[in-house]
Every structure is written in C-alpha cells, then in structure tokens.
C-alpha cells in the first residue's frame, strides 16, 4: 500500500487497482478508517490526519478473494477512531481465512460472524473504559470471490455501482440504517419533509450498539462485464456533501482513479463545516 501526503500526480494511465482517499475535513480528529490491500490507518496515522491528505493505492495483484471496507467511527474525541480502527484491524485478520473460501456464500458467512464478534468487542471496550463509553462505528464492506461479489453494511456508510457505459444513474447497493430512512420506509415522511426532521441522521444500527444477536444482511451482485465499471465505498462525509450526480461527473470525466478519488475528497471537504470523508474506488475490469 502506498501513501501520498497530498494529491498524487496526474497521469493519463488509469490504474486498474483499487484506490482510497481520506481527509479529516474541518474536524479535530479523524474517525474514519478503511481496509485496503490488508492495511489500514494506524493510531499514529489517524492522529497525523490533521496535517495530511492521504491517498492510498493497492500494490498487489488482484487475488481470487478480495476484501475492502470503509468505517466511520462515532463517539466523540478519541472514542470514534478507536471503534473504526478495531473494526478494520479485525477485518484485516480475517483476510487469510477468506482465502480458503471456495464460494461467495462461505466468505459472506465468515464476515457476518466476524462482524458480530467486532460488535461484541466494541461494546466490551465501551463498557470497560469510561473514555471510550458510547463509541461505535459504521461499516460498509465488499468481498469478491472470483466473478461474484457481495456488499455488507451497518450504519450510513454506502456502496454504489457505477457503469460509465450506462445512461442510468449510479446504483446505490446499500440502505442507510438511520431514523430518516426508517421514516421513508414506513411512509411517514416524504424526502422533502425529511430535510426538516432533526433526527434524520440518527443511526439505529451500527457496530457497538449492543444489539443482541446482531444480524448483517448481504447484498449480492455479479461483477458486471463492463470495461470501466467502478464499485464505490464511502463514508457519509462524502454523501452528505456531494450528490450522486456530482460524483458521477467526476468519475465520467477523470480516467485516473487516484486523481478522481482525490478530487472527490477535495470537493467533499471544501466547506468550513465539512466532516471526515473517505472514498474508495474499486475497478471492476479484470
């Protein structure tokens, strides 16, 4: 995994490797983290985010089984980054075990069990250390086994599928676990009414919420046979700041994925009140 302290140099050659860009925004601490090529931000690297804009690029060839994740911690000073780091570090450990999975179903089953273990670990840490009380984390992850893939999520970090050869908009693969989304699902509010709903962003499912028997559903999709398809994983610091059409515009106009990711993060964190923001772009071309 390579790290840049600032935006990478532009190149006309589009890398066929997953890239990730992350930025602290206007916050005082960086609670986002990610899993890419088996690596994640360490405690020191999270602390250094106040001064740096990092773009990370995988350096290995695509294996048969691949795992990617984006996590967004919550819980205030220190606690949020601890929760997100616990999540990605424990997911990194399961990587070698996934290599032995022969089917996507086996990989998904292992990940669902591991997410339950991670939930228990975060809940235990929150109960044992008063400085970490109330910590939690969202997670959105993608696992690839040969030409099949699945996305799992808890919270409001999202996954989208982008096909530049299609006239249709990006397809959102995940559904937010928020009070706002619940109001929409129940038909209690319209999207317009939701804009004035103070609790619309409150999470009702996430890692660390002490939910008994935590269940995580998987959204399976077959990797499309398209030349330049992209799977996008991101924290809500991106989707709260940018509309899907704005993200699409960058992906359609920028051929270099590292530059595209950096540009999207710059746009998402341009506001003086911007949140931590992380975006991962995973090319689907073999």
C-alpha positions in Angstrom: 0.0 0.0 0.0 1.4 3.4 -1.0 0.6 6.7 0.9 0.8 10.2 -0.5 0.8 13.1 1.9 -1.1 15.2 -0.8 -2.9 14.6 -4.0 -1.0 12.2 -6.4 0.4 13.5 -9.7 -1.9 13.2 -12.6 -1.3 10.6 -15.2 -3.0 9.5 -18.4 -2.8 5.9 -17.4 -5.7 4.8 -15.4 -4.6 2.3 -12.6 -6.5 -0.9 -12.6 -6.1 -1.1 -8.8 -8.4 0.0 -6.0 -7.7 3.4 -4.6 -8.7 5.2 -1.4 -8.7 8.9 -0.4 -9.5 10.2 3.0 -9.5 13.6 4.7 -10.1 14.9 8.2 -12.3 17.8 6.9 -12.8 20.5 9.4 -12.9 18.1 12.4 -10.4 18.0 15.2 -9.9 14.2 15.0 -10.1 11.6 12.2 -12.7 8.9 13.0 -12.8 7.3 9.5 -10.7 4.3 8.7 -10.5 1.8 5.9 -9.2 -1.7 4.8 -7.3 -1.8 1.6 -4.9 -4.5 0.5 -4.9 -5.8 4.0 -3.8 -2.5 5.5 -5.5 0.3 7.4 -4.6 3.6 9.2 -2.7 3.1 12.4 -3.4 5.1 15.6 -0.5 7.4 14.7 -1.6 7.9 11.1 -5.1 8.7 12.3 -3.6 11.3 14.6 -1.5 12.8 11.8 -4.5 13.3 9.6 -4.9 16.8 11.0 -2.0 17.8 8.7 -2.3 15.4 5.8 -4.4 14.4 2.9 -3.7 10.7 2.2 -4.4 8.8 -0.9 -3.7 5.1 -0.8 -3.3 2.7 -3.7 -3.1 -1.1 -3.6 0.2 -2.5 -4.7 -0.5 -6.2 -5.1 -2.1 -8.1 -8.0 -5.8 -8.9 -7.6 -6.2 -12.2 -5.7 -9.1 -14.5 -6.2 -10.7 -13.4 -2.9 -10.6 -9.6 -2.1 -11.9 -7.7 0.8 -12.4 -3.9 1.1 -14.0 -1.8 3.8 -14.7 1.8 4.9 -15.6 2.6 8.5 -16.8 5.8 10.1 -16.4 6.0 13.9 -18.6 7.9 16.3 -18.4 8.7 20.0 -16.5 11.9 20.2 -12.9 12.7 20.9 -10.7 9.5 20.7 -13.6 7.0 21.0 -14.7 7.1 17.4 -11.3 6.5 15.9 -10.8 3.6 18.3 -14.0 1.9 17.2 -13.3 2.3 13.5 -9.7 1.0 14.0 -10.9 -2.0 15.9 -13.2 -2.8 13.0 -10.7 -2.6 10.2 -7.9 -4.3 12.2 -10.1 -7.3 13.0 -11.3 -7.5 9.4 -7.7 -7.5 8.2 -7.0 -10.5 10.4 -9.8 -12.5 8.7 -8.2 -11.9 5.3 -6.1 -15.0 5.2 -9.0 -17.1 6.3 -11.1 -15.8 3.5 -8.5 -17.1 1.0 -9.7 -20.6 1.9 -13.3 -19.9 0.9 -14.4 -21.6 -2.2 -17.6 -19.7 -2.6 -19.0 -16.3 -2.0 -21.5 -17.7 0.4 -18.7 -19.1 2.6 -16.9 -15.7 2.6 -20.1 -13.8 3.5 -20.9 -16.3 6.3 -17.4 -15.7 7.8 -17.7 -12.0 7.5 -21.1 -11.9 9.2 -19.7 -13.9 12.1 -16.7 -11.6 12.3 -18.9 -8.5 12.3 -20.8 -9.9 15.3 -17.5 -10.5 17.1 -16.4 -7.0 16.3 -19.7 -5.6 17.7 -19.1 -7.5 20.9 -15.5 -6.3 21.1 -16.5 -2.6 20.7 -19.3 -3.0 23.2 -17.0 -4.5 25.7 -14.4 -1.8 25.2 -17.1 0.9 25.6 -18.2 -0.7 28.9 -14.7 -1.2 30.4 -13.2 2.2 29.6 -15.1 5.4 30.5 -13.1 7.3 27.9 -14.5 5.1 25.2 -18.0 5.0 26.5 -20.6 5.2 23.7 -18.1 4.5 20.9 -19.3 2.9 17.7 -18.7 2.6 14.0 -20.4 2.2 10.8 -19.0 -0.2 8.2 -19.5 -0.9 4.6 -17.5 -3.7 3.0 -17.2 -5.5 -0.2 -16.0 -9.1 -0.7 -15.1 -10.5 -4.1 -14.8 -14.3 -4.8 -13.9 -14.8 -8.5 -16.6 -13.0 -10.6 -19.2 -12.7 -7.8 -19.3 -10.1 -5.0 -21.3 -9.1 -2.0 -21.7 -5.9 0.0 -22.5 -5.8 3.7 -23.2 -2.6 5.7 -24.2 -1.2 9.1 -25.0 2.4 9.5 -24.9 5.1 6.8 -21.7 4.5 5.0 -22.6 3.5 1.5 -21.8 1.4 -1.6 -22.6 2.4 -5.2 -22.2 0.7 -8.5 -21.1 3.0 -11.4 -21.2 2.0 -15.1 -20.0 4.7 -17.4 -21.5 2.9 -20.4 -25.0 3.2 -18.9 -27.3 6.1 -19.1 -28.7 5.2 -15.7 -27.5 6.9 -12.5 -25.2 5.2 -10.1 -27.0 2.3 -8.3 -26.9 2.5 -4.5 -26.4 -1.0 -3.2 -26.9 -0.3 0.5 -29.6 1.2 2.5 -28.9 3.6 5.4 -29.7 2.4 8.9 -31.0 5.8 10.1 -34.2 7.1 11.6 -34.7 9.2 8.4 -34.6 6.1 6.2 -37.0 4.3 8.6 -39.4 7.1 8.3 -39.2 6.8 4.5 -39.7 3.0 4.6 -42.8 3.4 6.8 -44.2 6.1 4.5 -44.4 8.5 7.4 -42.4 11.2 5.7 -41.5 12.3 2.2 -37.9 13.1 1.2 -38.8 16.8 1.3 -40.3 16.5 4.8 -37.2 14.6 5.9 -35.0 17.6 5.3 -36.6 19.3 8.3 -36.5 16.2 10.5 -33.8 16.7 13.2 -33.3 13.0 13.9 -33.0 12.0 10.3 -29.2 11.1 10.7 -29.6 9.2 13.9 -28.3 5.7 13.5 -30.4 2.7 14.6 -27.9 0.0 13.6 -24.1 0.2 13.8 -21.2 -1.7 15.4 -21.1 -1.1 19.1 -24.8 -0.6 19.7 -25.1 -3.7 21.9 -27.8 -5.2 19.8 -28.3 -8.8 20.8 -27.9 -11.3 18.0 -26.6 -8.7 15.6 -27.5 -9.7 12.0 -25.9 -8.2 8.9 -27.6 -8.8 5.6 -25.5 -9.1 2.4 -26.4 -7.6 -0.9 -25.0 -9.9 -3.6 -24.2 -8.6 -7.1 -22.4 -10.1 -10.0 -19.5 -8.1 -11.2 -20.7 -6.7 -14.5 -19.0 -7.3 -17.7 -18.2 -3.7 -18.4 -15.0 -2.1 -19.4 -14.7 0.7 -16.8 -17.2 -0.2 -14.0 -16.4 1.0 -10.5 -17.6 -0.1 -7.1 -17.6 2.9 -4.8 -17.5 2.7 -0.9 -17.7 5.8 1.1 -18.4 7.4 4.5 -21.3 9.9 4.9 -18.8 12.7 4.9 -18.9 12.2 1.1 -22.6 11.6 0.5 -23.7 14.4 2.9 -21.6 16.9 0.9 -22.0 15.6 -2.7 -25.0 14.5 -4.7 -24.7 11.3 -6.7 -24.7 13.3 -10.0 -21.6 15.3 -8.7 -19.8 12.1 -8.0 -20.8 10.7 -11.4 -19.5 13.8 -13.2 -16.0 13.3 -11.7 -16.0 9.6 -12.5 -17.1 10.1 -16.1 -14.5 12.9 -16.7 -11.4 11.6 -14.9 -9.8 8.4 -16.2 -7.2 8.1 -13.4 -8.9 6.6 -10.3 -6.3 8.1 -7.9 -6.9 11.6 -9.2 -10.7 11.0 -9.3 -10.7 9.9 -5.6 -8.5 12.9 -4.6 -10.8 15.3 -6.5 -13.9 13.9 -4.9 -12.4 14.2 -1.4 -11.3 17.8 -2.1 -14.9 18.7 -3.1 -16.4 16.9 -0.1 -14.2 18.7 2.4 -14.3 22.2 0.8 -16.9 23.5 3.2 -15.8 25.0 6.5 -18.1 22.6 8.4 -17.1 19.5 6.5 -17.0 16.1 8.1 -14.3 13.4 7.9 -14.6 12.0 4.4 -13.4 8.7 2.9 -14.0 7.3 -0.6 -12.7 4.0 -2.1 -12.9 3.3 -5.8 -12.7 -0.4 -6.9 -12.3 -1.0 -10.6 -14.3 -4.0 -11.9 -12.4 -4.6 -15.0 -10.2 -7.7 -14.9 
